[in-house]
Amino acid sequence: PSYMAIQFKYAAINEANIYDSVSNGKGKKTINKILMGTYVEIIQQDGDWYKVKTAGPDGWMHKDTLTDEMGLKVFFLDVGQGDGVLLEVGKLKILIDAGPNNNMYGYLTKWKYTYLLNSKEKIHIDFLIISHFDADHYKGTIKILSNPNFTFGTIIHPGILKFAEKTNPYNTGLGQTVKKDENVYLAQIFDNLLTVKSDIPFNRDITSFLNALQKAASEGRVSKVKRYEQGNTIISNKIEKKNFRIDVLGPFTEKVGNKKMLSYWEDESHTINGNSLVLKITFGDRTFLLGGDLNTDSQNFLMSKYGNNNPFEVDVAKSCHHGSSDFSEEFMKLINPYATVISSGDNESFSHPRADAIGCAGKYSKSKRPLVYSTE
């Protein structure tokens, strides 16, 4: 047997077999299976077979089940009632929301990146993206931000924060609203959360988040914090000879007077949800849509803004708002994915996912056998 110069590879197929031994060019006794993209360390090569070290028992893999390219990995984590998504591509780690609790924190520190922590290395999150400031999307980031073992590149958010009280001159818990041409707009949008100041206190969870963020920045663990909106591109890189990019399809800001404002819909909840960051992720010819907690009002608004253009069609979509009934069938038709992922809790009071959301996720799909996944 010869020893290899290349020290590692990745599983090239879903559920790649690892065998106890090789006899007459065939693997004997499956002792482990690993998922596509799983990292393996090469210990030894014997013809078409590699002895590998990986998660679970070590053994032998055939060369056809291994590749030098990891591809794009997207993990939809069960965070209970909420959203939490981790992307790995090339050397990048991108976290989009982290749920309301410590599930994401535990996943990252007790399982996913224990190999870094055990080597006394930091876990670097290149982009931490908060789709909107509802607790079931961002509260789980507070513990992650507070842990000195995490460092961050850019922290991205859509700019709406929640106040502790409704006090004049603010007439909502999201800040002052302005009416123009029969439309209502939210006048208060925040950009750099490291320097944010307000006469009115923010609510308890926002205050905890801002304190954790500002402390992490003071320790040199946060590079920058930015508000993103429609038309922005978060990243555009060549990775493994494929284009990798994250484009922001919403929210749209409008100029009211000479100030940027966001649409105000119906009430605070519809407004903060409807102005979620809408992200389109592209890797080569594969696409994903993450639409935060969009609702019928905001989906109709986005469709009117894009007119005859349809940037929403993708291969995989995360169901907006945990599979709520508050959605537009027309918008679902535009997304037209092969697979839909619904992130929701088991015992929450909203009864998500709703039966009509699951049904429409299957109905408005380009697949003959539509796939609907649930984190529950």
C-alpha positions as CSV (number, residue, x, y, z in Angstrom):
1,P,0.0,0.0,0.0
2,S,1.2,3.5,-0.8
3,Y,0.7,6.6,1.4
4,M,-1.0,9.7,0.1
5,A,0.2,13.3,-0.3
6,I,-3.5,14.5,-0.2
7,Q,-4.5,14.3,3.4
8,F,-8.3,14.6,3.1
9,K,-11.3,14.2,0.8
10,Y,-15.1,14.4,1.1
11,A,-17.9,11.9,0.6
12,A,-19.1,12.2,-3.0
13,I,-22.5,10.4,-2.7
14,N,-25.3,10.4,-0.1
15,E,-24.8,7.7,2.5
16,A,-21.3,6.6,1.4
17,N,-20.4,3.2,2.8
18,I,-17.3,2.6,4.9
19,Y,-16.2,-1.0,5.0
20,D,-14.4,-3.0,7.7
21,S,-12.0,-4.5,5.1
22,V,-11.4,-5.0,1.4
23,S,-11.1,-8.5,-0.3
24,N,-10.7,-9.2,-4.0
25,G,-11.5,-5.5,-4.8
26,K,-14.8,-5.6,-2.8
27,G,-15.7,-4.0,0.5
28,K,-16.5,-6.4,3.2
29,K,-19.0,-5.6,6.0
30,T,-20.4,-2.1,6.2
31,I,-19.4,-0.5,9.5
32,N,-20.3,3.1,8.9
33,K,-22.2,5.4,6.5
34,I,-21.4,9.1,6.0
35,L,-23.4,11.8,4.3
36,M,-22.4,13.6,1.1
37,G,-19.8,16.3,1.9
38,T,-18.5,14.7,5.1
39,Y,-14.8,15.3,5.6
40,V,-12.5,12.2,5.8
41,E,-8.8,12.0,6.6
42,I,-6.9,9.7,4.3
43,I,-4.8,7.2,6.3
44,Q,-3.7,4.9,3.4
45,Q,-4.4,4.0,-0.2
46,D,-4.5,0.5,-1.7
47,G,-5.4,0.6,-5.4
48,D,-9.0,2.0,-5.8
49,W,-9.5,1.9,-2.0
50,Y,-8.7,4.5,0.7
51,K,-8.5,3.8,4.4
52,V,-10.2,6.8,6.1
53,K,-10.7,8.4,9.5
54,T,-14.0,10.2,10.0
55,A,-17.0,10.5,12.3
56,G,-17.7,7.0,13.7
57,P,-15.7,3.9,12.9
58,D,-12.7,4.2,10.6
59,G,-12.5,1.9,7.6
60,W,-12.2,1.6,3.8
61,M,-14.0,3.6,1.1
62,H,-13.9,3.2,-2.7
63,K,-12.4,6.1,-4.7
64,D,-15.7,6.6,-6.6
65,T,-17.4,7.5,-3.4
66,L,-14.9,10.3,-2.6
67,T,-14.2,13.7,-4.0
68,D,-11.8,16.7,-3.5
69,E,-14.7,19.1,-3.4
70,M,-17.0,19.6,-0.4
71,G,-19.7,21.5,-2.3
72,L,-22.3,23.6,-0.4
73,K,-23.8,22.3,2.8
74,V,-27.0,23.8,4.2
75,F,-28.1,22.6,7.7
76,F,-31.7,23.5,8.8
77,L,-31.5,23.0,12.5
78,D,-34.3,22.1,14.8
79,V,-34.4,25.1,17.1
80,G,-38.0,24.5,18.2
81,Q,-40.4,27.3,17.2
82,G,-38.0,29.5,15.2
83,D,-35.4,29.5,12.4
84,G,-31.8,28.5,12.4
85,V,-29.7,27.7,9.3
86,L,-26.0,27.1,8.9
87,L,-24.2,27.2,5.6
88,E,-20.7,25.8,4.9
89,V,-19.1,26.4,1.5
90,G,-15.4,26.5,0.8
91,K,-13.9,27.9,4.0
92,L,-16.9,30.0,4.8
93,K,-19.3,29.5,7.7
94,I,-22.6,31.5,7.4
95,L,-25.2,31.5,10.1
96,I,-28.7,32.7,9.3
97,D,-30.8,33.1,12.4
98,A,-30.3,31.0,15.5
99,G,-33.7,30.3,17.0
100,P,-35.1,31.4,20.4
101,N,-33.1,29.2,22.6
102,N,-29.7,27.4,23.0
103,N,-30.3,24.6,20.4
104,M,-28.0,26.3,17.8
105,Y,-25.4,27.2,20.4
106,G,-25.3,23.6,21.6
107,Y,-25.1,22.2,18.1
108,L,-22.2,24.5,17.2
109,T,-20.2,24.1,20.5
110,K,-21.0,20.5,21.6
111,W,-21.1,18.8,18.2
112,K,-20.4,20.6,15.0
113,Y,-17.2,22.5,15.9
114,T,-15.9,20.6,18.9
115,Y,-12.8,19.7,16.7
116,L,-12.0,23.5,16.6
117,L,-12.6,24.1,20.3
118,N,-10.6,21.0,21.3
119,S,-7.7,22.4,19.2
120,K,-8.0,25.7,21.1
121,E,-9.1,27.4,17.9
122,K,-11.9,30.0,17.6
123,I,-15.1,29.3,15.6
124,H,-15.2,32.1,12.9
125,I,-18.6,32.9,11.5
126,D,-17.9,34.9,8.3
127,F,-21.5,36.2,8.1
128,L,-24.1,36.2,10.9
129,I,-27.4,37.2,9.2
130,I,-30.4,38.0,11.2
131,S,-33.5,37.9,9.0
132,H,-35.5,40.1,11.4
133,F,-35.6,40.9,15.1
134,D,-38.3,38.5,16.3
135,A,-37.0,36.5,19.3
136,D,-37.5,33.1,17.6
137,H,-35.0,34.2,15.0
138,Y,-32.3,36.1,16.9
139,K,-32.5,35.4,20.6
140,G,-30.3,32.3,20.2
141,T,-27.5,34.5,18.8
142,I,-27.0,36.3,22.2
143,K,-25.3,33.3,23.8
144,I,-23.2,32.7,20.6
145,L,-22.1,36.4,20.6
146,S,-21.3,36.2,24.3
147,N,-18.9,33.2,24.0
148,P,-15.3,34.4,23.5
149,N,-14.6,31.3,21.4
150,F,-16.7,32.8,18.5
151,T,-15.5,35.5,16.1
152,F,-17.5,37.2,13.4
153,G,-16.9,38.8,10.0
154,T,-20.0,40.8,9.1
155,I,-23.3,40.9,11.1
156,I,-26.2,41.6,8.8
157,H,-29.7,42.7,9.7
158,P,-32.8,44.5,8.1
159,G,-32.9,47.5,10.5
160,I,-36.1,47.3,12.6
161,L,-35.7,47.1,16.3
162,K,-38.4,46.8,19.0
163,F,-38.9,49.3,21.7
164,A,-40.0,48.5,25.3
165,E,-43.0,50.9,25.2
166,K,-45.2,52.9,22.9
167,T,-44.4,56.5,23.8
168,N,-44.9,59.8,22.0
169,P,-43.6,60.8,19.5
170,Y,-43.5,57.1,18.6
171,N,-46.9,55.6,18.0
172,T,-45.8,51.9,17.7
173,G,-43.4,49.6,19.5
174,L,-41.3,49.8,16.3
175,G,-41.0,53.6,16.3
176,Q,-42.6,56.5,14.5
177,T,-44.8,56.0,11.4
178,V,-45.4,58.4,8.6
179,K,-48.3,58.4,6.2
180,K,-47.8,59.4,2.5
181,D,-50.2,58.8,-0.4
182,E,-52.4,56.4,1.6
183,N,-49.3,54.3,2.5
184,V,-47.9,54.0,6.0
185,Y,-44.1,53.9,6.5
186,L,-41.8,53.1,9.4
187,A,-39.6,56.1,9.9
188,Q,-37.1,54.6,12.2
189,I,-34.5,52.3,10.6
190,F,-31.3,51.4,12.3
191,D,-28.0,50.9,10.4
192,N,-24.9,50.3,12.5
193,L,-26.0,48.6,15.7
194,L,-22.7,49.2,17.3
195,T,-23.4,52.9,17.6
196,V,-27.2,52.8,18.0
197,K,-28.7,55.3,20.4
198,S,-32.4,55.9,21.4
199,D,-34.2,58.1,23.9
200,I,-36.7,55.3,24.3
201,P,-35.4,52.0,25.8
202,F,-35.5,48.9,23.6
203,N,-37.3,45.8,24.8
204,R,-35.5,43.4,27.0
205,D,-34.3,40.9,24.4
206,I,-33.1,43.6,22.0
207,T,-31.2,45.3,24.9
208,S,-29.5,41.9,25.7
209,F,-28.6,41.4,22.1
210,L,-27.2,44.9,21.7
211,N,-25.2,44.5,24.9
212,A,-23.8,41.1,23.7
213,L,-23.0,42.5,20.3
214,Q,-21.2,45.7,21.6
215,K,-19.2,43.6,24.1
216,A,-18.1,41.2,21.4
217,A,-17.1,44.2,19.2
218,S,-15.1,45.7,22.2
219,E,-13.2,42.4,22.5
220,G,-12.3,42.6,18.8
221,R,-14.5,39.7,17.8
222,V,-16.8,41.5,15.4
223,S,-15.5,43.1,12.2
224,K,-18.6,45.1,11.1
225,V,-22.3,45.4,11.4
226,K,-24.5,46.5,8.4
227,R,-28.1,46.9,7.4
228,Y,-28.9,45.2,4.1
229,E,-31.9,45.8,1.8
230,Q,-33.1,44.8,-1.7
231,G,-30.4,45.1,-4.4
232,N,-27.5,44.4,-2.0
233,T,-25.3,41.3,-2.6
234,I,-23.8,39.9,0.6
235,I,-21.1,37.8,-1.2
236,S,-20.2,36.9,-4.7
237,N,-17.2,34.5,-4.9
238,K,-15.8,31.7,-7.0
239,I,-15.7,28.6,-4.8
240,E,-14.6,25.2,-6.2
241,K,-14.9,26.8,-9.7
242,K,-18.6,27.5,-9.1
243,N,-20.2,30.9,-8.5
244,F,-21.3,31.3,-4.9
245,R,-23.5,34.3,-4.1
246,I,-26.1,35.6,-1.7
247,D,-28.4,38.2,-3.1
248,V,-30.9,40.2,-1.0
249,L,-34.4,40.3,-2.7
250,G,-36.1,42.2,0.1
251,P,-37.0,44.3,2.0
252,F,-37.5,47.3,-0.3
253,T,-36.9,50.7,1.2
254,E,-38.8,53.8,-0.1
255,K,-37.7,57.4,-0.1
256,V,-40.2,59.4,1.9
257,G,-39.1,63.0,1.9
258,N,-35.4,62.5,1.7
259,K,-35.2,59.6,4.2
260,K,-35.3,55.9,3.6
261,M,-38.2,54.1,5.2
262,L,-39.8,50.6,5.2
263,S,-43.4,49.8,4.6
264,Y,-45.7,49.5,7.6
265,W,-48.4,46.8,7.3
266,E,-51.4,46.4,9.5
267,D,-49.6,46.1,12.8
268,E,-46.1,45.6,14.4
269,S,-46.0,41.9,13.8
270,H,-46.9,42.1,10.1
271,T,-44.4,44.9,9.7
272,I,-41.3,43.3,11.3
273,N,-42.1,39.9,9.6
274,G,-42.9,41.5,6.2
275,N,-39.6,43.4,6.2
276,S,-37.5,40.2,6.8
277,L,-34.4,39.8,4.8
278,V,-35.2,37.7,1.7
279,L,-32.1,35.8,0.6
280,K,-31.4,34.0,-2.6
281,I,-28.4,31.7,-2.4
282,T,-26.7,30.4,-5.5
283,F,-24.0,27.8,-5.8
284,G,-23.2,26.9,-9.4
285,D,-26.6,26.0,-10.9
286,R,-28.3,25.3,-7.5
287,T,-30.5,27.8,-5.7
288,F,-32.1,28.3,-2.3
289,L,-34.6,30.9,-1.1
290,L,-34.8,31.9,2.6
291,G,-37.7,34.3,3.1
292,G,-37.8,34.9,6.9
293,D,-41.3,35.4,8.1
294,L,-42.8,37.0,5.0
295,N,-46.6,37.2,5.0
296,T,-49.4,37.8,2.4
297,D,-49.1,41.6,2.4
298,S,-45.3,41.6,2.0
299,Q,-45.3,38.8,-0.6
300,N,-47.9,40.7,-2.7
301,F,-45.8,43.9,-2.3
302,L,-42.6,42.1,-3.4
303,M,-44.4,40.7,-6.5
304,S,-45.7,44.1,-7.4
305,K,-42.1,45.5,-7.1
306,Y,-40.6,42.9,-9.3
307,G,-43.4,43.0,-11.9
308,N,-42.7,40.5,-14.7
309,N,-39.3,39.5,-13.2
310,N,-39.2,36.4,-11.1
311,P,-36.1,36.1,-9.0
312,F,-37.8,33.8,-6.6
313,E,-37.8,30.5,-8.4
314,V,-35.3,28.1,-6.7
315,D,-34.5,24.5,-6.1
316,V,-35.0,24.6,-2.4
317,A,-37.1,27.0,-0.3
318,K,-37.4,27.5,3.4
319,S,-41.2,28.0,4.0
320,C,-41.9,31.5,5.1
321,H,-43.1,32.0,8.7
322,H,-42.8,28.4,9.9
323,G,-45.6,27.2,7.6
324,S,-48.2,29.8,8.6
325,S,-51.5,30.1,6.7
326,D,-50.6,33.8,6.0
327,F,-49.2,33.4,2.5
328,S,-49.9,34.1,-1.1
329,E,-50.5,31.2,-3.5
330,E,-49.2,33.3,-6.3
331,F,-45.9,33.9,-4.5
332,M,-45.6,30.1,-3.9
333,K,-46.2,29.5,-7.6
334,L,-43.3,31.8,-8.4
335,I,-40.9,30.0,-6.0
336,N,-41.8,26.6,-7.6
337,P,-39.1,24.5,-5.8
338,Y,-38.3,20.8,-5.8
339,A,-38.1,20.8,-2.0
340,T,-39.5,22.9,0.8
341,V,-38.2,23.0,4.4
342,I,-40.5,24.0,7.2
343,S,-38.9,25.1,10.5
344,S,-41.3,25.1,13.4
345,G,-41.8,23.8,17.0
346,D,-43.6,20.8,18.2
347,N,-45.9,22.2,20.9
348,E,-46.1,25.9,20.1
349,S,-49.5,27.7,20.2
350,F,-49.5,28.8,16.6
351,S,-50.1,25.2,15.3
352,H,-47.4,25.6,12.7
353,P,-47.1,24.2,10.1
354,R,-50.7,24.6,9.0
355,A,-52.2,22.0,6.7
356,D,-52.8,24.4,3.9
357,A,-49.1,25.5,3.9
358,I,-47.9,21.9,3.7
359,G,-50.5,21.2,1.0
360,C,-49.5,24.2,-1.1
361,A,-45.8,23.5,-0.6
362,G,-46.5,20.2,-2.4
363,K,-48.9,21.7,-5.0
364,Y,-46.7,24.5,-6.1
365,S,-43.6,22.5,-6.8
366,K,-41.8,21.6,-10.0
367,S,-41.3,18.0,-8.9
368,K,-43.6,15.1,-9.7
369,R,-43.0,14.0,-6.2
370,P,-42.6,17.2,-4.2
371,L,-40.5,17.0,-1.1
372,V,-41.6,18.8,2.1
373,Y,-39.3,18.5,5.1
374,S,-40.0,19.5,8.7
375,T,-37.7,20.2,11.6
376,E,-40.2,18.8,14.0
